[in-house]
Amino acid sequence: MSPSLAMVYSRAKLGIDAPLVCVETHLSNGLPSFNIVGLPEAAVKESKDRVRSALLNSHFEFPARRITVNLAPADLPKDGGRFDLAIALGILAASEQIPSSNLTKYECLGELALSGELRPISSALPSAMACADQGRALIISADNAQEAALAGGRCYAAHNLLSVCAHLHRREAMPQVSAVPPSAENTVADLADVKGQRQARRALEIAAAGLHNLLFFGPPGTGKTMLASRLAGILPPLSDKEALQVAAIYSAGNGGSAPNWRQRPFRNPHHSASAIALVGGGSTPQPGEITLAHKGVLFLDELPEFPRSVLEVLREPMENGEIRISRARAQLCFPARFQLIAAMNPCPCGHSGSSSRACSCNFEQIKRYRDRISGPLLDRIDLQVPVNNLVRGELQSQQRGESSSTVAARVKSCLERQYQRQGVSNAELGGESLAEHCCLTQQQQNMMETAMEKLGLSARAFHRTLKVARTLADLTGEVQIQTPHLNEALSYRMLDRG
């Protein structure tokens, strides 16, 4: 390679991926100039001024030559200040102020301050994971180092440009950061705090044990939100691979690190959220709430208050476990294997079916209110459970129900049984696997056909009822689905009955 030509590796940000970018720097004779090519956005073009000031304030010579920086591949959009460090090192290597022989062993990420200090960037963890896969060491801002070290590769924490150059000169080595996983402390409220509501608690356990979608409906103040917020606490902890994937999604989504290392995410968007906020998008596609809830829980409170057009975008991700976003500049696929739990009132005034207060809504008002949730979306919700007012004495009772840890132990055992038998949770069964593991006797088939006719169940609702029955059988340790399991599963499709 020519002494006036240098190459430094870096990483771009593309959704939750981090494609490799080769920062090529060439110094040539001619009038002094500084050009950056390779589809740079405004923030990347502005790096010219940041790099120049950082080099001068770090007591390096800024070459008075024609400088051309190419960010390859040229058809990949580049944005942000993540390439500042790589551009600065490329200029120093091309002008022979630092050795270039070992540069290809590293990947460099970081935004430069005018003083030469290194500032953190977004999407550090996906970049570190891709770097580790390639077997190179990563040089990154000290503020990003702990996050990047979770990827398991070699990671060096740099405070400024001078420390990076001293390391490359082998005068003073930068500290290599080891992974310290975030705290695994459980911060979810305990299920024992819930008073009464035996049926709702039972439904919550079934939903967790098979990763089924769940809808609570009932008058205001009966504990629907309280119950929903306890779901994450009874789900089994994430595996190392799942926790790393969730952490990478949060890193790429500018959401910082995941709230807790092994605890499943719990997302609770307001009902004013737009479709793009929910599923992701934008001119440069970013992950939405369903992706941030990957491997965790998406809670939609006041479900009918969400615009119907917003709710409809959930239908495909709920089936496929991913969301594909197509824009003129990029087509990206984000993971979205979330568990939906929702809550709603039974009518506009909220007191339909209440034992303590009369409902003021007529039939047409109730129908319009419930019609805000489409049939296809309701089909995809496996458990539709009423949450009624507490009976007298329950609210002030000092008796506590089962704790989250007790229920979580049963849930974990049930899910382990499913993964050993079929490799996926019951909620993910489909096709031949569904037929194999949810087979019914002739008498049970006749009973289900009658139920479908009387309740007006669709084929999708029928299959989801079978999956819930399979979970009920697993909770009781049964090898085959029994008729009581089918009856209980059918009882949880309350809204399908009108």
Secondary structure as UniProt FT lines:
FT   TURN            3..4
FT   STRAND          5..11
FT   TURN            15..16
FT   STRAND          20..28
FT   STRAND          33..37
FT   HELIX           42..45
FT   HELIX           47..57
FT   TURN            58..59
FT   STRAND          66..72
FT   TURN            74..75
FT   TURN            82..83
FT   HELIX           84..94
FT   TURN            95..96
FT   TURN            101..102
FT   HELIX           103..105
FT   STRAND          106..108
FT   STRAND          111..112
FT   TURN            114..115
FT   STRAND          117..119
FT   HELIX           124..134
FT   STRAND          137..141
FT   HELIX           142..149
FT   TURN            150..151
FT   STRAND          155..158
FT   HELIX           161..168
FT   TURN            169..170
FT   HELIX           191..193
FT   HELIX           198..210
FT   STRAND          214..217
FT   TURN            220..221
FT   HELIX           224..228
FT   TURN            229..230
FT   HELIX           231..234
FT   HELIX           240..252
FT   TURN            253..254
FT   STRAND          266..267
FT   TURN            271..272
FT   HELIX           275..279
FT   STRAND          280..281
FT   TURN            282..285
FT   STRAND          286..287
FT   HELIX           289..292
FT   TURN            293..295
FT   STRAND          297..300
FT   HELIX           303..305
FT   HELIX           308..312
FT   TURN            313..314
FT   HELIX           315..320
FT   STRAND          322..326
FT   STRAND          331..335
FT   STRAND          339..344
FT   TURN            352..353
FT   HELIX           363..370
FT   TURN            371..372
FT   HELIX           375..379
FT   STRAND          383..386
FT   TURN            392..396
FT   HELIX           404..422
FT   HELIX           426..428
FT   HELIX           431..437
FT   HELIX           442..455
FT   HELIX           459..475
FT   TURN            476..477
FT   HELIX           483..491
FT   HELIX           495..497
//
